[in-house]
Structures are given as structure tokens and as C-alpha cells.
Amino acid sequence: MPEPTTDQAVVDQVLETLAARPRLLVALDFDGTLAPFADDPSEVGALPGSWAAVLTLQRAKDTEVVLVSGRPLDSLAAVTHAPAEMALVGSHGVEWRVDGHDEAALTEDEQSRVARIGTALDEVGARFPGVVIEHKPAGHGVHTRRVSAEVAAEANAAASAAAHDADPDVLERGGKDILEFAVRHVTKGDAIARLRDLHGADAVFFAGDDVTDEDAFRVLRDGDVGVKVGEGDTLAGYRVDDPAALTDVLKRLARLRAVR
């Protein structure tokens, strides 16, 4: 896997080319990308410079901005305070707030599966103080940020066994200090592909930091730009060190797009 580019001059040139495309989709992860991580997910906030750039891009001609997150849709809306006209995609692509319309409904069978898995994971959480079980509309997350690596490994193993015993078809995926279990096999890559078609985008800019964001990087095409935030193997073509470094990239793109 080739190492993504970090050369600022190269990034600047790529952004100039991208900003000149007729219709641009700017899709962004939130936690770890626009916002630093926090022990309490409800206290997370986007970096002011990044958010200002996002709002500038939102106002730019022929530009669609979408936040694509693993968070439940209501949680994403609450922590971002995103304007009503900004599209949001939650739960890795299961929940949508696009063009002012919500889309999330699970079937009765899926709802039963979610409840069954949640009960099993709650029992696991009770055995590991400091491990937090987050209940989402289409699944659940096991958060281990507050415990040691040893406890996290033990809790994740127990959670995996319990979830698969409760529902053999559950989708399991790992992230940064979180193990997630979902009943609908949808990824951020599916969301990006659908958003591209929905908006007729000629090019896509996507930035993300987590393992689940690799699904989105995987569907990018020639002429698109993918930015990995932080360390780790990635399919993205470009890398920045942290959310603060991404702020500069977003500001640059916003300035270029605003004056095209």
C-alpha cells in the first residue's frame, strides 16, 4: 500500500484542481476529523476554523457538504449544530438527513435484532466497569477509551462472542477505542457512492480518521481527493497529522471554491 502524500505543495496543487470541478461533493467524518476525541462523546465539538471552512463550503456554488459519521443521526445533529440545509448521514450510512428529509426506518425484524444484541451487550458492559455500551438505531457500540488496553481486549472479545451468539448475522467492525455491531450491512463507502449519484458530483473530497473511513476511501475515483487524518494504514492519497492540520486543508479548499 503506497504511503499517502504529506507534501503541502502537492496538496495545494491538488486542491486547486479539485476546486475547479463543476460540481463538488465534500464529505467529512466528524469525530477525530473535524473534532478531536473526548471521553464524553456529547462534549465533542468541531474545531472553530474547520467549522468555519465547512460553512463557507456549504455556501459555495455547486458544492454539497455532507457529514458522514458512525454516530446516530440525532447525536450527530446535536454535537454539530449543523444548519438544517446541511446533509447528515449517521450510523455509517444507515440514517440519512438529506434535502430536509429523514430516512432511517428499520424493519420490525431488524428492530428485534437490535434489541436482542443490545441486551447481550449490556450484560457484557456490566462485567467491565469503565466500558460504555452505546445504543444506536441500527446497532450498538462498545466504547473502551476509559479502560486499559488489556481490559479493552477482554471486553471486546466478550462483546464479540455475546453479539454473535445473540445474532449470527450481526456485522462487526472495529474503530478507534470502539467495537461496533450493526444489523444492516451498510458502509460509509456505500454512502459516498450514493451521495455522488444523488448530487451528480463530478468530484469528491472526503476526509476521515478511522478504520471505517477506509470504506469511503476505497470508492474514490481518479480526480477525487481522500485525506487520512492521523496515523494508520490507509487507501487515502493524502495525510495530515491531526484535526488541527485538517483545518488548514479545509480553509484552503473553501477559499478556492468560494472564488471560482
JOMOGI-V724967 format. One line per field, one symbol per residue. burial: 1 if it has 16 or more other ideal C-beta (glycine too) atoms within 10 Angstrom, else 0. A space follows every 50 residues. Layout:
BEGIN
burial=???
END
This chain:
BEGIN
burial=00010000001001100110100111111111111000001001011001 10110111010011111111111111101101000111111111111100 00000100010011011101100110010011110111111111101000 01011101110110011001101010111111110111111110110010 11111111110111111011000111111100011111110010011011 1111011000
END
